[in-house]
């Protein structure tokens, strides 16, 4: 796993061992960032369920103004810290070491809003609807902002109240779904 492009290009990133995280493979990460490349420079980026921090770090490397990373798993947090140091991007990152719902509430209390929210939750997590509801309720998206959900490929399409699916890219075992707020 490495940083694909930008000022930290080629930097090898650490990932936690075990099955508690599932890093986005470089092929999917590269496709994702090609799809959003014009939106990255100067954006505010929220990386939920950050794992190793690779997605938020890639956004920073490509010119995001700030990335907020949320991860509760201790081994993953150690990797995030090491990866931010290796890439020298720690000054532009904020890391929350708390559960996802508490983090979203704190982000709201700090009046932070984002252009892009990326989330790669555990595929078995049943709380995606609640996370999307928090994003809506706490008004965490800027006006033209969008949410990207990485999930296991299933035949069932996702629908969330107050969000519209605007595009989707499906791979063998992974689907990237893009949602905008319904105005």
C-alpha positions in Angstrom: 0.0 0.0 0.0 1.4 3.4 -1.0 0.5 7.0 -1.7 -0.3 7.0 -5.4 0.0 10.7 -6.4 0.8 14.2 -5.2 3.5 15.5 -3.0 3.9 12.3 -1.0 3.7 10.0 -4.1 5.4 6.7 -3.6 5.5 6.7 0.2 4.8 3.2 1.5 2.1 3.2 4.1 1.7 0.9 7.0 -1.6 -1.1 7.6 -2.7 -2.7 10.8 -2.4 -6.5 10.9 -5.4 -8.7 11.4 -9.0 -8.6 10.2 -10.2 -5.4 12.0 -9.4 -3.2 9.0 -9.7 -3.8 5.3 -7.4 -1.3 3.4 -8.7 -0.1 0.0 -6.5 -1.7 -2.6 -4.4 0.6 -4.7 -6.3 -0.2 -7.9 -9.6 0.9 -6.4 -8.0 3.9 -4.6 -6.5 5.1 -7.9 -9.8 4.8 -9.7 -11.6 6.6 -6.9 -9.1 9.5 -7.0 -9.2 9.7 -10.7 -13.0 10.1 -10.4 -12.8 12.9 -7.9 -9.4 14.5 -9.0 -10.9 17.9 -9.9 -12.7 18.2 -6.5 -9.6 17.5 -4.3 -7.4 20.6 -4.5 -8.3 22.9 -1.7 -11.2 20.7 -0.4 -12.0 19.7 3.1 -12.1 15.9 3.4 -13.6 13.7 6.0 -12.4 10.1 6.2 -14.7 7.9 8.4 -13.6 4.5 9.5 -10.1 5.5 8.4 -8.2 2.3 9.0 -4.6 3.1 8.1 -5.5 6.6 7.0 -4.6 5.9 3.4 -7.6 7.6 1.8 -7.3 10.8 3.9 -3.6 10.9 3.3 -4.1 10.4 -0.4 -6.5 13.4 -0.4 -3.9 15.5 1.4 -1.1 14.4 -0.9 -3.2 15.5 -3.8 -3.9 19.0 -2.4 -6.8 18.8 0.0 -6.7 21.7 2.4 -7.5 19.6 5.4 -8.4 15.9 6.2 -10.2 14.8 9.3 -9.7 11.1 10.0 -11.9 9.1 12.4 -10.8 5.7 13.7 -11.5 3.9 16.9 -9.4 0.8 16.6 -6.1 1.3 18.5 -3.7 -0.6 16.1 -5.1 1.4 13.2 -4.6 4.7 15.0 -0.9 3.8 15.5 -0.6 3.3 11.7 -2.4 6.6 11.0 0.1 8.4 13.2 3.1 6.7 11.6 1.7 7.3 8.1 1.1 10.9 8.7 4.6 11.3 10.0 6.1 9.4 7.0 4.2 11.6 4.6 4.8 14.8 6.6 1.1 15.6 6.3 0.3 15.7 10.0 -0.1 19.5 10.1 -3.1 19.3 7.7 -4.8 16.4 9.5 -7.0 16.0 12.5 -7.4 12.6 13.9 -10.3 11.5 16.2 -9.8 8.5 18.4 -13.4 8.0 19.3 -16.5 6.1 18.1 -18.0 7.3 14.8 -21.2 8.8 16.3 -19.3 10.8 19.0 -16.9 12.0 16.4 -19.7 13.2 14.1 -21.2 15.1 17.0 -17.9 16.7 17.9 -17.2 17.7 14.3 -20.7 19.3 14.3 -20.0 21.2 17.6 -16.8 22.6 16.0 -18.9 23.8 13.0 -16.8 21.8 10.5 -18.2 21.1 7.1 -16.8 19.0 4.3 -16.6 19.0 0.5 -16.1 15.2 0.4 -17.0 12.6 3.0 -15.5 9.2 2.4 -16.5 6.2 4.5 -15.3 2.6 4.3 -17.2 1.0 7.2 -16.9 -2.7 8.1 -18.9 -4.5 5.5 -21.0 -6.1 8.3 -21.9 -2.7 9.9 -25.6 -2.2 10.1 -25.4 1.4 11.1 -24.8 3.1 7.7 -28.3 4.6 7.8 -27.5 6.2 11.2 -24.2 7.6 9.9 -25.9 9.1 6.9 -28.6 10.5 9.1 -26.0 12.1 11.4 -24.3 13.7 8.3 -27.7 15.2 7.3 -28.8 16.2 10.8 -25.5 17.8 11.7 -25.2 19.5 8.3 -21.7 18.2 7.7 -21.7 18.6 3.9 -20.9 21.9 2.1 -23.4 22.9 -0.5 -21.8 21.1 -3.4 -20.4 18.3 -1.2 -20.9 14.6 -1.6 -20.5 11.3 0.3 -18.6 8.3 -1.0 -19.4 5.0 0.5 -17.1 2.0 -0.1 -19.0 -1.2 0.5 -19.2 -4.9 -0.4 -20.8 -5.5 -3.7 -24.4 -6.7 -3.2 -27.3 -6.8 -5.6 -29.4 -4.5 -3.3 -29.2 -0.8 -4.1 -28.8 1.6 -1.2 -31.2 4.4 -0.5 -30.9 7.0 2.3 -33.4 9.6 3.3 -32.4 13.1 2.0 -29.6 11.7 -0.2 -29.6 10.8 -3.9 -27.3 8.2 -5.5 -25.5 10.1 -8.3 -23.0 7.5 -9.5 -21.7 4.1 -8.7 -18.7 2.0 -9.7 -18.7 -1.7 -9.1 -15.8 -4.1 -8.9 -15.8 -7.8 -8.2 -16.1 -7.5 -4.4 -16.3 -3.7 -3.9 -18.7 -0.9 -4.8 -18.1 2.8 -4.6 -21.4 4.7 -4.2 -21.6 8.5 -4.5 -24.4 10.4 -2.8 -25.5 14.1 -2.8 -27.9 15.7 -0.5 -31.4 16.3 -1.9 -31.9 20.1 -1.7 
